[in-house]
Amino acid sequence: MTKKDRVQFKFLIPIELKNQLEELAEANHRSLTGEILARLEDSVRTTVTLNHLLAMNSEDLKKLLEQPLVNKKQ
């Protein structure tokens, strides 16, 4: 990611949440910023996927559920 692709964004969070995120970042071998970004990206991806599933008709949803589960990293 280049500097042109980034924007600085300041916000306030409860100290307890910051402490939890710091612990998680250390456990995941990430910086605090990296941990926050990973979690935000995952949240957005999950929401988009959930909205897509909710919009599917019953036949398409049935076909999807009949497919074997595959664990693929993105």
N, CA, C and O atoms as a CHARMM CRD file, in Angstrom:
* protein
*
  296
    1    1 MET  N      0.84600  -1.16300   0.00000 PROA 1      0.00000
    2    1 MET  CA     0.00000   0.00000   0.00000 PROA 1      0.00000
    3    1 MET  C      0.90200   1.23900   0.00000 PROA 1      0.00000
    4    1 MET  O      1.76700   1.38300   0.86500 PROA 1      0.00000
    5    2 THR  N      0.69900   2.11400  -0.95500 PROA 2      0.00000
    6    2 THR  CA     1.49900   3.32900  -1.02400 PROA 2      0.00000
    7    2 THR  C      0.85600   4.42500  -0.18200 PROA 2      0.00000
    8    2 THR  O     -0.28100   4.29400   0.27100 PROA 2      0.00000
    9    3 LYS  N      1.60000   5.49700   0.01800 PROA 3      0.00000
   10    3 LYS  CA     1.06400   6.61500   0.80100 PROA 3      0.00000
   11    3 LYS  C     -0.19600   7.18500   0.15900 PROA 3      0.00000
   12    3 LYS  O     -1.09400   7.66000   0.85500 PROA 3      0.00000
   13    4 LYS  N     -0.26000   7.13700  -1.16900 PROA 4      0.00000
   14    4 LYS  CA    -1.43900   7.65200  -1.86800 PROA 4      0.00000
   15    4 LYS  C     -2.68000   6.80600  -1.59500 PROA 4      0.00000
   16    4 LYS  O     -3.80700   7.28500  -1.72500 PROA 4      0.00000
   17    5 ASP  N     -2.46700   5.54300  -1.21500 PROA 5      0.00000
   18    5 ASP  CA    -3.57300   4.62000  -0.96700 PROA 5      0.00000
   19    5 ASP  C     -4.05600   4.66000   0.47700 PROA 5      0.00000
   20    5 ASP  O     -5.00200   3.95900   0.83600 PROA 5      0.00000
   21    6 ARG  N     -3.40900   5.48000   1.30700 PROA 6      0.00000
   22    6 ARG  CA    -3.75500   5.49900   2.72600 PROA 6      0.00000
   23    6 ARG  C     -4.25900   6.87200   3.13700 PROA 6      0.00000
   24    6 ARG  O     -3.95400   7.88500   2.50700 PROA 6      0.00000
   25    7 VAL  N     -5.03400   6.87700   4.20500 PROA 7      0.00000
   26    7 VAL  CA    -5.49500   8.12000   4.80600 PROA 7      0.00000
   27    7 VAL  C     -5.39100   7.95900   6.31900 PROA 7      0.00000
   28    7 VAL  O     -5.70700   6.90300   6.86700 PROA 7      0.00000
   29    8 GLN  N     -4.95100   9.00700   6.97500 PROA 8      0.00000
   30    8 GLN  CA    -4.87800   8.94500   8.43300 PROA 8      0.00000
   31    8 GLN  C     -6.26800   9.22100   8.98400 PROA 8      0.00000
   32    8 GLN  O     -6.95300  10.15000   8.55400 PROA 8      0.00000
   33    9 PHE  N     -6.66900   8.39800   9.94300 PROA 9      0.00000
   34    9 PHE  CA    -8.01200   8.48600  10.50200 PROA 9      0.00000
   35    9 PHE  C     -7.89500   8.33900  12.00800 PROA 9      0.00000
   36    9 PHE  O     -7.50900   7.27900  12.50200 PROA 9      0.00000
   37   10 LYS  N     -8.22300   9.38700  12.73700 PROA 10     0.00000
   38   10 LYS  CA    -8.11400   9.34800  14.19700 PROA 10     0.00000
   39   10 LYS  C     -9.49800   9.16000  14.79900 PROA 10     0.00000
   40   10 LYS  O    -10.47100   9.76600  14.34900 PROA 10     0.00000
   41   11 PHE  N     -9.57600   8.31500  15.82000 PROA 11     0.00000
   42   11 PHE  CA   -10.83700   8.11300  16.52000 PROA 11     0.00000
   43   11 PHE  C    -10.55100   7.69400  17.94900 PROA 11     0.00000
   44   11 PHE  O     -9.44400   7.25800  18.26600 PROA 11     0.00000
   45   12 LEU  N    -11.53700   7.82500  18.80100 PROA 12     0.00000
   46   12 LEU  CA   -11.39700   7.47400  20.20900 PROA 12     0.00000
   47   12 LEU  C    -12.06100   6.13700  20.47200 PROA 12     0.00000
   48   12 LEU  O    -13.15600   5.86300  19.98100 PROA 12     0.00000
   49   13 ILE  N    -11.37600   5.30100  21.26200 PROA 13     0.00000
   50   13 ILE  CA   -11.95200   4.02500  21.67600 PROA 13     0.00000
   51   13 ILE  C    -11.73000   3.86300  23.17600 PROA 13     0.00000
   52   13 ILE  O    -10.81700   4.47100  23.73500 PROA 13     0.00000
   53   14 PRO  N    -12.54500   3.06100  23.82200 PROA 14     0.00000
   54   14 PRO  CA   -12.33900   2.81000  25.25500 PROA 14     0.00000
   55   14 PRO  C    -10.98100   2.14600  25.49200 PROA 14     0.00000
   56   14 PRO  O    -10.53500   1.32500  24.69000 PROA 14     0.00000
   57   15 ILE  N    -10.33900   2.50400  26.58500 PROA 15     0.00000
   58   15 ILE  CA    -9.01400   1.97000  26.90400 PROA 15     0.00000
   59   15 ILE  C     -9.03100   0.44700  27.00800 PROA 15     0.00000
   60   15 ILE  O     -8.05800  -0.20800  26.63500 PROA 15     0.00000
   61   16 GLU  N    -10.12600  -0.12100  27.51100 PROA 16     0.00000
   62   16 GLU  CA   -10.21900  -1.57700  27.63900 PROA 16     0.00000
   63   16 GLU  C    -10.16500  -2.25000  26.26600 PROA 16     0.00000
   64   16 GLU  O     -9.53000  -3.29100  26.09500 PROA 16     0.00000
   65   17 LEU  N    -10.83900  -1.64000  25.29800 PROA 17     0.00000
   66   17 LEU  CA   -10.83000  -2.18800  23.93800 PROA 17     0.00000
   67   17 LEU  C     -9.43400  -2.07400  23.33200 PROA 17     0.00000
   68   17 LEU  O     -8.96000  -3.00600  22.68400 PROA 17     0.00000
   69   18 LYS  N     -8.78200  -0.94800  23.53900 PROA 18     0.00000
   70   18 LYS  CA    -7.41600  -0.77400  23.04000 PROA 18     0.00000
   71   18 LYS  C     -6.49200  -1.82400  23.64300 PROA 18     0.00000
   72   18 LYS  O     -5.66600  -2.40700  22.94100 PROA 18     0.00000
   73   19 ASN  N     -6.63000  -2.06100  24.93200 PROA 19     0.00000
   74   19 ASN  CA    -5.79500  -3.07000  25.58800 PROA 19     0.00000
   75   19 ASN  C     -6.03800  -4.46000  24.99800 PROA 19     0.00000
   76   19 ASN  O     -5.09500  -5.21800  24.76900 PROA 19     0.00000
   77   20 GLN  N     -7.30300  -4.78600  24.75400 PROA 20     0.00000
   78   20 GLN  CA    -7.62900  -6.08400  24.14800 PROA 20     0.00000
   79   20 GLN  C     -7.03100  -6.19500  22.74700 PROA 20     0.00000
   80   20 GLN  O     -6.46400  -7.22600  22.38400 PROA 20     0.00000
   81   21 LEU  N     -7.16300  -5.13300  21.97200 PROA 21     0.00000
   82   21 LEU  CA    -6.62600  -5.14500  20.61100 PROA 21     0.00000
   83   21 LEU  C     -5.10300  -5.27100  20.60900 PROA 21     0.00000
   84   21 LEU  O     -4.53600  -5.94600  19.75000 PROA 21     0.00000
   85   22 GLU  N     -4.44500  -4.62600  21.56500 PROA 22     0.00000
   86   22 GLU  CA    -2.99200  -4.75500  21.67000 PROA 22     0.00000
   87   22 GLU  C     -2.58900  -6.19200  21.98500 PROA 22     0.00000
   88   22 GLU  O     -1.62300  -6.70400  21.41800 PROA 22     0.00000
   89   23 GLU  N     -3.31700  -6.83600  22.87700 PROA 23     0.00000
   90   23 GLU  CA    -3.03000  -8.23900  23.20700 PROA 23     0.00000
   91   23 GLU  C     -3.24700  -9.13600  21.99400 PROA 23     0.00000
   92   23 GLU  O     -2.43900 -10.02100  21.71300 PROA 23     0.00000
   93   24 LEU  N     -4.33700  -8.90300  21.28300 PROA 24     0.00000
   94   24 LEU  CA    -4.62200  -9.69500  20.08600 PROA 24     0.00000
   95   24 LEU  C     -3.57800  -9.45000  19.00400 PROA 24     0.00000
   96   24 LEU  O     -3.15700 -10.38200  18.31900 PROA 24     0.00000
   97   25 ALA  N     -3.16600  -8.20700  18.85400 PROA 25     0.00000
   98   25 ALA  CA    -2.14300  -7.87000  17.86100 PROA 25     0.00000
   99   25 ALA  C     -0.84600  -8.61000  18.16500 PROA 25     0.00000
  100   25 ALA  O     -0.20600  -9.15400  17.26400 PROA 25     0.00000
  101   26 GLU  N     -0.46700  -8.62700  19.42600 PROA 26     0.00000
  102   26 GLU  CA     0.76000  -9.33300  19.80800 PROA 26     0.00000
  103   26 GLU  C      0.62600 -10.83200  19.53300 PROA 26     0.00000
  104   26 GLU  O      1.55000 -11.45600  19.01300 PROA 26     0.00000
  105   27 ALA  N     -0.52000 -11.40100  19.88300 PROA 27     0.00000
  106   27 ALA  CA    -0.74400 -12.83200  19.66400 PROA 27     0.00000
  107   27 ALA  C     -0.74300 -13.18200  18.17600 PROA 27     0.00000
  108   27 ALA  O     -0.34000 -14.28100  17.79500 PROA 27     0.00000
  109   28 ASN  N     -1.19300 -12.25100  17.33900 PROA 28     0.00000
  110   28 ASN  CA    -1.26500 -12.47900  15.89200 PROA 28     0.00000
  111   28 ASN  C     -0.03900 -11.95200  15.14800 PROA 28     0.00000
  112   28 ASN  O      0.00200 -11.96800  13.91700 PROA 28     0.00000
  113   29 HSD  N      0.96400 -11.48200  15.90500 PROA 29     0.00000
  114   29 HSD  CA     2.20800 -10.96000  15.32100 PROA 29     0.00000
  115   29 HSD  C      1.93400  -9.82300  14.34100 PROA 29     0.00000
  116   29 HSD  O      2.47200  -9.78100  13.23500 PROA 29     0.00000
  117   30 ARG  N      1.07300  -8.89700  14.78800 PROA 30     0.00000
  118   30 ARG  CA     0.73800  -7.73000  13.97300 PROA 30     0.00000
  119   30 ARG  C      0.92000  -6.46800  14.80800 PROA 30     0.00000
  120   30 ARG  O      0.96700  -6.51900  16.03700 PROA 30     0.00000
  121   31 SER  N      1.01900  -5.35200  14.12700 PROA 31     0.00000
  122   31 SER  CA     0.99100  -4.06600  14.81900 PROA 31     0.00000
  123   31 SER  C     -0.45200  -3.80200  15.24600 PROA 31     0.00000
  124   31 SER  O     -1.37400  -4.48000  14.79100 PROA 31     0.00000
  125   32 LEU  N     -0.63900  -2.83200  16.10500 PROA 32     0.00000
  126   32 LEU  CA    -1.99900  -2.47700  16.51100 PROA 32     0.00000
  127   32 LEU  C     -2.81000  -2.03600  15.29400 PROA 32     0.00000
  128   32 LEU  O     -3.96700  -2.42400  15.13700 PROA 32     0.00000
  129   33 THR  N     -2.20100  -1.23200  14.44700 PROA 33     0.00000
  130   33 THR  CA    -2.88300  -0.79700  13.22200 PROA 33     0.00000
  131   33 THR  C     -3.22700  -1.99500  12.34100 PROA 33     0.00000
  132   33 THR  O     -4.33300  -2.07600  11.80400 PROA 33     0.00000
  133   34 GLY  N     -2.29200  -2.91600  12.19200 PROA 34     0.00000
  134   34 GLY  CA    -2.53700  -4.11100  11.38400 PROA 34     0.00000
  135   34 GLY  C     -3.67800  -4.94400  11.92900 PROA 34     0.00000
  136   34 GLY  O     -4.48900  -5.47000  11.16700 PROA 34     0.00000
  137   35 GLU  N     -3.74600  -5.06700  13.24800 PROA 35     0.00000
  138   35 GLU  CA    -4.82500  -5.83500  13.88100 PROA 35     0.00000
  139   35 GLU  C     -6.17600  -5.17400  13.63200 PROA 35     0.00000
  140   35 GLU  O     -7.14800  -5.84000  13.27700 PROA 35     0.00000
  141   36 ILE  N     -6.22600  -3.85800  13.82200 PROA 36     0.00000
  142   36 ILE  CA    -7.48200  -3.12700  13.61100 PROA 36     0.00000
  143   36 ILE  C     -7.92100  -3.24300  12.15700 PROA 36     0.00000
  144   36 ILE  O     -9.09600  -3.48700  11.88300 PROA 36     0.00000
  145   37 LEU  N     -6.98500  -3.07000  11.21900 PROA 37     0.00000
  146   37 LEU  CA    -7.32900  -3.17500   9.79700 PROA 37     0.00000
  147   37 LEU  C     -7.80600  -4.57500   9.43300 PROA 37     0.00000
  148   37 LEU  O     -8.78400  -4.72500   8.70000 PROA 37     0.00000
  149   38 ALA  N     -7.12900  -5.59500   9.93200 PROA 38     0.00000
  150   38 ALA  CA    -7.53000  -6.97500   9.63800 PROA 38     0.00000
  151   38 ALA  C     -8.94800  -7.23400  10.13100 PROA 38     0.00000
  152   38 ALA  O     -9.74600  -7.86300   9.43700 PROA 38     0.00000
  153   39 ARG  N     -9.25700  -6.75100  11.32100 PROA 39     0.00000
  154   39 ARG  CA   -10.58500  -6.97200  11.88000 PROA 39     0.00000
  155   39 ARG  C    -11.65300  -6.17400  11.13900 PROA 39     0.00000
  156   39 ARG  O    -12.75900  -6.67300  10.93200 PROA 39     0.00000
  157   40 LEU  N    -11.34300  -4.95100  10.74000 PROA 40     0.00000
  158   40 LEU  CA   -12.30200  -4.15700   9.97100 PROA 40     0.00000
  159   40 LEU  C    -12.55800  -4.78600   8.60200 PROA 40     0.00000
  160   40 LEU  O    -13.70200  -4.88000   8.15900 PROA 40     0.00000
  161   41 GLU  N    -11.48300  -5.21500   7.93700 PROA 41     0.00000
  162   41 GLU  CA   -11.64100  -5.85300   6.62800 PROA 41     0.00000
  163   41 GLU  C    -12.45900  -7.13100   6.73400 PROA 41     0.00000
  164   41 GLU  O    -13.31100  -7.39200   5.88500 PROA 41     0.00000
  165   42 ASP  N    -12.21200  -7.92300   7.75800 PROA 42     0.00000
  166   42 ASP  CA   -12.96800  -9.15600   7.96700 PROA 42     0.00000
  167   42 ASP  C    -14.43800  -8.84500   8.22400 PROA 42     0.00000
  168   42 ASP  O    -15.32000  -9.54000   7.71900 PROA 42     0.00000
  169   43 SER  N    -14.69800  -7.82100   8.99500 PROA 43     0.00000
  170   43 SER  CA   -16.07200  -7.42700   9.29500 PROA 43     0.00000
  171   43 SER  C    -16.81600  -7.00000   8.02900 PROA 43     0.00000
  172   43 SER  O    -17.96600  -7.38400   7.81700 PROA 43     0.00000
  173   44 VAL  N    -16.15500  -6.20900   7.19800 PROA 44     0.00000
  174   44 VAL  CA   -16.77500  -5.75600   5.95000 PROA 44     0.00000
  175   44 VAL  C    -17.02300  -6.93700   5.02300 PROA 44     0.00000
  176   44 VAL  O    -18.09600  -7.05200   4.43100 PROA 44     0.00000
  177   45 ARG  N    -16.02600  -7.82000   4.89600 PROA 45     0.00000
  178   45 ARG  CA   -16.16100  -9.00200   4.03000 PROA 45     0.00000
  179   45 ARG  C    -17.31300  -9.88800   4.50500 PROA 45     0.00000
  180   45 ARG  O    -18.09000 -10.38600   3.69000 PROA 45     0.00000
  181   46 THR  N    -17.42400 -10.08500   5.81500 PROA 46     0.00000
  182   46 THR  CA   -18.48800 -10.91400   6.38000 PROA 46     0.00000
  183   46 THR  C    -19.85200 -10.29300   6.12100 PROA 46     0.00000
  184   46 THR  O    -20.80100 -10.99900   5.77900 PROA 46     0.00000
  185   47 THR  N    -19.95500  -8.98700   6.27900 PROA 47     0.00000
  186   47 THR  CA   -21.22100  -8.29000   6.04800 PROA 47     0.00000
  187   47 THR  C    -21.64700  -8.40100   4.59400 PROA 47     0.00000
  188   47 THR  O    -22.81700  -8.65100   4.30300 PROA 47     0.00000
  189   48 VAL  N    -20.70100  -8.21500   3.67700 PROA 48     0.00000
  190   48 VAL  CA   -21.01100  -8.32600   2.25200 PROA 48     0.00000
  191   48 VAL  C    -21.47700  -9.74100   1.93700 PROA 48     0.00000
  192   48 VAL  O    -22.45600  -9.92100   1.21300 PROA 48     0.00000
  193   49 THR  N    -20.79300 -10.74300   2.46900 PROA 49     0.00000
  194   49 THR  CA   -21.16900 -12.13600   2.23900 PROA 49     0.00000
  195   49 THR  C    -22.54100 -12.43000   2.81400 PROA 49     0.00000
  196   49 THR  O    -23.35800 -13.07500   2.15700 PROA 49     0.00000
  197   50 LEU  N    -22.81000 -11.97200   4.01800 PROA 50     0.00000
  198   50 LEU  CA   -24.10400 -12.20200   4.64600 PROA 50     0.00000
  199   50 LEU  C    -25.21300 -11.53700   3.84400 PROA 50     0.00000
  200   50 LEU  O    -26.26200 -12.14100   3.62100 PROA 50     0.00000
  201   51 ASN  N    -24.99600 -10.31000   3.40900 PROA 51     0.00000
  202   51 ASN  CA   -26.00600  -9.62000   2.60000 PROA 51     0.00000
  203   51 ASN  C    -26.24400 -10.35100   1.28600 PROA 51     0.00000
  204   51 ASN  O    -27.37900 -10.42300   0.81400 PROA 51     0.00000
  205   52 HSD  N    -25.18600 -10.89200   0.69300 PROA 52     0.00000
  206   52 HSD  CA   -25.32600 -11.66400  -0.54400 PROA 52     0.00000
  207   52 HSD  C    -26.17100 -12.91500  -0.29400 PROA 52     0.00000
  208   52 HSD  O    -27.05300 -13.23900  -1.09100 PROA 52     0.00000
  209   53 LEU  N    -25.90500 -13.61300   0.80300 PROA 53     0.00000
  210   53 LEU  CA   -26.67400 -14.81900   1.13100 PROA 53     0.00000
  211   53 LEU  C    -28.14300 -14.49000   1.37900 PROA 53     0.00000
  212   53 LEU  O    -29.03100 -15.22100   0.94200 PROA 53     0.00000
  213   54 LEU  N    -28.39200 -13.39700   2.07600 PROA 54     0.00000
  214   54 LEU  CA   -29.77300 -13.01300   2.37100 PROA 54     0.00000
  215   54 LEU  C    -30.54200 -12.65100   1.10500 PROA 54     0.00000
  216   54 LEU  O    -31.76300 -12.79700   1.05700 PROA 54     0.00000
  217   55 ALA  N    -29.83600 -12.18100   0.08400 PROA 55     0.00000
  218   55 ALA  CA   -30.48800 -11.78700  -1.16300 PROA 55     0.00000
  219   55 ALA  C    -30.72700 -12.96600  -2.10800 PROA 55     0.00000
  220   55 ALA  O    -31.44400 -12.82300  -3.09800 PROA 55     0.00000
  221   56 MET  N    -30.14000 -14.12000  -1.81900 PROA 56     0.00000
  222   56 MET  CA   -30.28200 -15.27700  -2.70700 PROA 56     0.00000
  223   56 MET  C    -31.68400 -15.87200  -2.62100 PROA 56     0.00000
  224   56 MET  O    -32.32300 -15.84900  -1.56900 PROA 56     0.00000
  225   57 ASN  N    -32.14200 -16.40200  -3.74100 PROA 57     0.00000
  226   57 ASN  CA   -33.42400 -17.10300  -3.70400 PROA 57     0.00000
  227   57 ASN  C    -33.20900 -18.49900  -3.12800 PROA 57     0.00000
  228   57 ASN  O    -32.07200 -18.95600  -3.00700 PROA 57     0.00000
  229   58 SER  N    -34.27900 -19.16400  -2.78200 PROA 58     0.00000
  230   58 SER  CA   -34.17600 -20.44400  -2.07500 PROA 58     0.00000
  231   58 SER  C    -33.48400 -21.52900  -2.90200 PROA 58     0.00000
  232   58 SER  O    -32.76400 -22.35500  -2.34200 PROA 58     0.00000
  233   59 GLU  N    -33.68600 -21.54400  -4.21200 PROA 59     0.00000
  234   59 GLU  CA   -33.04200 -22.56000  -5.05200 PROA 59     0.00000
  235   59 GLU  C    -31.53100 -22.37500  -5.08200 PROA 59     0.00000
  236   59 GLU  O    -30.78000 -23.34100  -4.94400 PROA 59     0.00000
  237   60 ASP  N    -31.08600 -21.13400  -5.26200 PROA 60     0.00000
  238   60 ASP  CA   -29.64600 -20.87100  -5.28400 PROA 60     0.00000
  239   60 ASP  C    -29.01800 -21.16000  -3.92800 PROA 60     0.00000
  240   60 ASP  O    -27.90300 -21.67600  -3.85200 PROA 60     0.00000
  241   61 LEU  N    -29.72700 -20.83100  -2.86600 PROA 61     0.00000
  242   61 LEU  CA   -29.22300 -21.08900  -1.52200 PROA 61     0.00000
  243   61 LEU  C    -29.11500 -22.59400  -1.27200 PROA 61     0.00000
  244   61 LEU  O    -28.15500 -23.06200  -0.66000 PROA 61     0.00000
  245   62 LYS  N    -30.10900 -23.34800  -1.75200 PROA 62     0.00000
  246   62 LYS  CA   -30.07600 -24.80500  -1.60000 PROA 62     0.00000
  247   62 LYS  C    -28.87900 -25.38900  -2.34000 PROA 62     0.00000
  248   62 LYS  O    -28.19500 -26.26400  -1.80700 PROA 62     0.00000
  249   63 LYS  N    -28.61300 -24.92000  -3.55900 PROA 63     0.00000
  250   63 LYS  CA   -27.45800 -25.39500  -4.33200 PROA 63     0.00000
  251   63 LYS  C    -26.15400 -25.08700  -3.59700 PROA 63     0.00000
  252   63 LYS  O    -25.24300 -25.91400  -3.55100 PROA 63     0.00000
  253   64 LEU  N    -26.08300 -23.90300  -3.03300 PROA 64     0.00000
  254   64 LEU  CA   -24.88000 -23.51300  -2.30200 PROA 64     0.00000
  255   64 LEU  C    -24.65200 -24.40800  -1.09000 PROA 64     0.00000
  256   64 LEU  O    -23.52200 -24.81500  -0.81800 PROA 64     0.00000
  257   65 LEU  N    -25.70800 -24.71000  -0.37200 PROA 65     0.00000
  258   65 LEU  CA   -25.60000 -25.53900   0.82300 PROA 65     0.00000
  259   65 LEU  C    -25.24600 -26.98400   0.49800 PROA 65     0.00000
  260   65 LEU  O    -24.69600 -27.69100   1.34300 PROA 65     0.00000
  261   66 GLU  N    -25.55200 -27.42700  -0.70900 PROA 66     0.00000
  262   66 GLU  CA   -25.23800 -28.79300  -1.11200 PROA 66     0.00000
  263   66 GLU  C    -23.78500 -28.95700  -1.55800 PROA 66     0.00000
  264   66 GLU  O    -23.30600 -30.08200  -1.70500 PROA 66     0.00000
  265   67 GLN  N    -23.08200 -27.84600  -1.77400 PROA 67     0.00000
  266   67 GLN  CA   -21.68100 -27.91400  -2.19300 PROA 67     0.00000
  267   67 GLN  C    -20.80200 -28.29600  -1.00700 PROA 67     0.00000
  268   67 GLN  O    -21.09500 -27.93400   0.13300 PROA 67     0.00000
  269   68 PRO  N    -19.71500 -29.03300  -1.28000 PROA 68     0.00000
  270   68 PRO  CA   -18.78500 -29.37000  -0.19000 PROA 68     0.00000
  271   68 PRO  C    -18.09300 -28.11500   0.32900 PROA 68     0.00000
  272   68 PRO  O    -17.83100 -27.17400  -0.42000 PROA 68     0.00000
  273   69 LEU  N    -17.80300 -28.12300   1.62400 PROA 69     0.00000
  274   69 LEU  CA   -17.10000 -26.99600   2.22700 PROA 69     0.00000
  275   69 LEU  C    -15.63000 -27.04300   1.85400 PROA 69     0.00000
  276   69 LEU  O    -15.00700 -28.10500   1.88000 PROA 69     0.00000
  277   70 VAL  N    -15.08200 -25.89600   1.50800 PROA 70     0.00000
  278   70 VAL  CA   -13.67200 -25.78200   1.16700 PROA 70     0.00000
  279   70 VAL  C    -13.09200 -24.65100   1.99600 PROA 70     0.00000
  280   70 VAL  O    -13.64000 -23.54900   2.02500 PROA 70     0.00000
  281   71 ASN  N    -11.98900 -24.92400   2.66600 PROA 71     0.00000
  282   71 ASN  CA   -11.32200 -23.90100   3.46800 PROA 71     0.00000
  283   71 ASN  C    -10.25500 -23.25100   2.61700 PROA 71     0.00000
  284   71 ASN  O     -9.17500 -23.81200   2.43200 PROA 71     0.00000
  285   72 LYS  N    -10.55200 -22.05800   2.09200 PROA 72     0.00000
  286   72 LYS  CA    -9.56200 -21.37800   1.27200 PROA 72     0.00000
  287   72 LYS  C     -9.25900 -20.01500   1.87200 PROA 72     0.00000
  288   72 LYS  O    -10.15700 -19.26100   2.24700 PROA 72     0.00000
  289   73 LYS  N     -7.97900 -19.72600   1.95100 PROA 73     0.00000
  290   73 LYS  CA    -7.51700 -18.44300   2.48500 PROA 73     0.00000
  291   73 LYS  C     -7.60300 -17.40300   1.38800 PROA 73     0.00000
  292   73 LYS  O     -7.32000 -17.68000   0.22300 PROA 73     0.00000
  293   74 GLN  N     -8.00400 -16.18100   1.78400 PROA 74     0.00000
  294   74 GLN  CA    -8.09000 -15.09400   0.80500 PROA 74     0.00000
  295   74 GLN  C     -6.92900 -14.16700   0.95100 PROA 74     0.00000
  296   74 GLN  O     -6.82500 -13.18700   0.21300 PROA 74     0.00000
